[in-house]
Amino acid sequence: MKKNFKRIAIVALAFVFIILGIVGLVLPFLQGFLFLALGLLLLSFYSPSLRAWMDKHTVRYPKLHEAVLKVESWIVKIIGRP
């Protein structure tokens, strides 16, 4: 039960970040790209196809891939392994 609640909370938070990201792409004072990236990273914990897409597109750019892995490890420290 606790694991299902955690999963629902993380997916809901990911969708909130994605919505904020979409709004932020239009509004100049909200960092849209940052929220989109965070939302996609949270969703990638539960979606293997999204994770594969992210790995495929970030591995070409080693600094970006390293940043994604660093943020992912930071999220895992905060919320634990999903």
Backbone as CSV, one residue per row, in Angstrom:
resi,resn,N_x,N_y,N_z,CA_x,CA_y,CA_z,C_x,C_y,C_z
1,MET,0.815,-1.196,0.000,0.000,0.000,0.000,0.858,1.259,0.000
2,LYS,1.905,1.254,0.831,2.787,2.421,0.907,3.519,2.641,-0.415
3,LYS,3.908,1.540,-1.061,4.621,1.655,-2.330,3.705,2.208,-3.423
4,ASN,2.435,1.787,-3.428,1.484,2.313,-4.413,1.242,3.793,-4.197
5,PHE,1.124,4.220,-2.924,0.935,5.628,-2.638,2.136,6.442,-3.102
6,LYS,3.330,5.916,-2.865,4.550,6.603,-3.283,4.597,6.742,-4.803
7,ARG,4.209,5.684,-5.494,4.211,5.714,-6.957,3.214,6.738,-7.487
8,ILE,2.015,6.745,-6.912,0.990,7.703,-7.340,1.449,9.129,-7.056
9,ALA,2.059,9.344,-5.894,2.523,10.690,-5.539,3.621,11.169,-6.483
10,ILE,4.546,10.290,-6.839,5.643,10.678,-7.733,5.127,10.958,-9.139
11,VAL,4.227,10.130,-9.630,3.668,10.350,-10.969,2.834,11.627,-10.985
12,ALA,2.063,11.880,-9.934,1.271,13.111,-9.868,2.191,14.339,-9.827
13,LEU,3.255,14.256,-9.037,4.217,15.357,-8.975,4.890,15.578,-10.330
14,ALA,5.173,14.486,-11.031,5.776,14.598,-12.363,4.838,15.328,-13.315
15,PHE,3.548,14.988,-13.277,2.597,15.667,-14.153,2.432,17.139,-13.777
16,VAL,2.493,17.449,-12.486,2.439,18.852,-12.065,3.636,19.612,-12.623
17,PHE,4.835,19.001,-12.548,6.026,19.643,-13.094,5.925,19.818,-14.607
18,ILE,5.360,18.841,-15.296,5.214,18.951,-16.747,4.237,20.068,-17.103
19,ILE,3.138,20.168,-16.366,2.180,21.249,-16.617,2.829,22.603,-16.336
20,LEU,3.574,22.706,-15.218,4.290,23.951,-14.932,5.310,24.269,-16.023
21,GLY,5.935,23.235,-16.561,6.895,23.433,-17.643,6.252,23.961,-18.898
22,ILE,5.090,23.425,-19.233,4.385,23.900,-20.425,3.950,25.350,-20.232
23,VAL,3.445,25.669,-19.033,3.062,27.053,-18.742,4.304,27.942,-18.752
24,GLY,5.408,27.413,-18.246,6.636,28.184,-18.184,7.258,28.474,-19.534
25,LEU,6.921,27.680,-20.530,7.423,27.969,-21.874,6.781,29.231,-22.442
26,VAL,5.597,29.564,-21.948,4.881,30.745,-22.426,5.171,31.963,-21.554
27,LEU,5.231,31.748,-20.248,5.451,32.866,-19.322,6.941,33.122,-19.143
28,PRO,7.349,34.367,-19.179,8.781,34.675,-19.119,9.409,34.505,-17.728
29,PHE,8.632,34.527,-16.659,9.217,34.471,-15.317,9.297,33.062,-14.747
30,LEU,8.780,32.065,-15.444,8.795,30.684,-14.983,9.742,29.887,-15.873
31,GLN,10.631,29.132,-15.274,11.612,28.340,-16.024,10.963,27.069,-16.562
32,GLY,10.423,27.133,-17.764,9.689,26.026,-18.344,10.539,24.801,-18.598
33,PHE,11.731,24.994,-19.146,12.583,23.854,-19.485,12.978,23.073,-18.238
34,LEU,13.268,23.770,-17.170,13.667,23.109,-15.921,12.549,22.226,-15.378
35,PHE,11.322,22.749,-15.374,10.200,21.963,-14.878,9.890,20.779,-15.793
36,LEU,9.993,20.979,-17.102,9.775,19.866,-18.032,10.805,18.763,-17.815
37,ALA,12.058,19.148,-17.674,13.116,18.156,-17.478,12.911,17.392,-16.171
38,LEU,12.552,18.088,-15.114,12.322,17.439,-13.830,11.121,16.494,-13.895
39,GLY,10.061,16.927,-14.547,8.881,16.081,-14.699,9.170,14.825,-15.507
40,LEU,9.905,14.978,-16.597,10.261,13.810,-17.409,11.186,12.864,-16.661
41,LEU,12.094,13.410,-15.870,12.992,12.566,-15.093,12.222,11.780,-14.041
42,LEU,11.256,12.407,-13.395,10.436,11.687,-12.413,9.599,10.601,-13.084
43,LEU,9.050,10.899,-14.247,8.268,9.884,-14.967,9.139,8.738,-15.459
44,SER,10.389,9.009,-15.732,11.267,7.961,-16.261,11.560,6.873,-15.230
45,PHE,11.303,7.142,-13.960,11.471,6.094,-12.952,10.482,4.954,-13.156
46,TYR,9.301,5.274,-13.684,8.249,4.273,-13.846,7.952,3.912,-15.289
47,SER,8.596,4.554,-16.228,8.364,4.266,-17.636,9.680,3.853,-18.301
48,PRO,9.861,2.555,-18.528,11.108,2.104,-19.163,11.319,2.677,-20.565
49,SER,10.230,2.890,-21.309,10.395,3.430,-22.659,10.841,4.894,-22.604
50,LEU,10.328,5.656,-21.660,10.772,7.044,-21.503,12.216,7.089,-21.042
51,ARG,12.594,6.173,-20.163,13.983,6.116,-19.686,14.931,5.789,-20.841
52,ALA,14.528,4.842,-21.682,15.354,4.484,-22.837,15.474,5.664,-23.801
53,TRP,14.377,6.402,-24.000,14.408,7.572,-24.870,15.353,8.627,-24.314
54,MET,15.288,8.856,-22.998,16.173,9.850,-22.384,17.637,9.429,-22.502
55,ASP,17.912,8.163,-22.251,19.293,7.685,-22.368,19.800,7.805,-23.798
56,LYS,18.954,7.450,-24.751,19.347,7.504,-26.166,19.674,8.930,-26.598
57,HIS,18.898,9.898,-26.123,19.076,11.271,-26.573,20.081,12.074,-25.746
58,THR,20.397,11.623,-24.543,21.374,12.369,-23.751,22.770,11.777,-23.816
59,VAL,22.898,10.531,-24.236,24.222,9.896,-24.261,25.124,10.533,-25.326
60,ARG,24.526,11.184,-26.317,25.313,11.870,-27.341,26.072,13.068,-26.781
61,TYR,25.538,13.617,-25.711,26.123,14.798,-25.076,26.567,14.408,-23.666
62,PRO,27.836,14.075,-23.492,28.302,13.535,-22.212,28.040,14.437,-21.003
63,LYS,28.172,15.735,-21.155,27.918,16.635,-20.025,26.447,16.629,-19.635
64,LEU,25.573,16.610,-20.619,24.139,16.558,-20.344,23.767,15.230,-19.693
65,HIS,24.322,14.139,-20.208,24.045,12.818,-19.644,24.544,12.735,-18.200
66,GLU,25.698,13.290,-17.950,26.240,13.311,-16.592,25.340,14.129,-15.661
67,ALA,24.821,15.236,-16.156,23.920,16.070,-15.345,22.619,15.325,-15.051
68,VAL,22.098,14.606,-16.031,20.872,13.832,-15.825,21.105,12.759,-14.764
69,LEU,22.219,12.070,-14.843,22.526,11.043,-13.852,22.736,11.634,-12.464
70,LYS,23.337,12.804,-12.399,23.556,13.468,-11.112,22.232,13.891,-10.480
71,VAL,21.341,14.451,-11.288,20.032,14.862,-10.768,19.225,13.631,-10.364
72,GLU,19.341,12.565,-11.135,18.633,11.331,-10.791,19.119,10.779,-9.451
73,SER,20.413,10.789,-9.217,20.927,10.297,-7.935,20.498,11.208,-6.790
74,TRP,20.405,12.508,-7.049,19.941,13.450,-6.037,18.473,13.171,-5.680
75,ILE,17.646,12.893,-6.697,16.235,12.575,-6.461,16.106,11.269,-5.688
76,VAL,16.924,10.280,-6.027,16.876,8.995,-5.323,17.255,9.165,-3.851
77,LYS,18.207,10.051,-3.569,18.565,10.326,-2.174,17.383,10.917,-1.410
78,ILE,16.603,11.761,-2.073,15.489,12.437,-1.404,14.278,11.518,-1.230
79,ILE,13.852,10.871,-2.310,12.620,10.093,-2.239,12.846,8.599,-2.101
80,GLY,14.067,8.156,-2.233,14.332,6.725,-2.181,14.145,6.089,-3.541
81,ARG,14.555,4.867,-3.655,14.447,4.150,-4.937,13.009,3.745,-5.173
82,PRO,12.420,4.183,-6.279,11.024,3.816,-6.571,10.845,2.378,-6.956
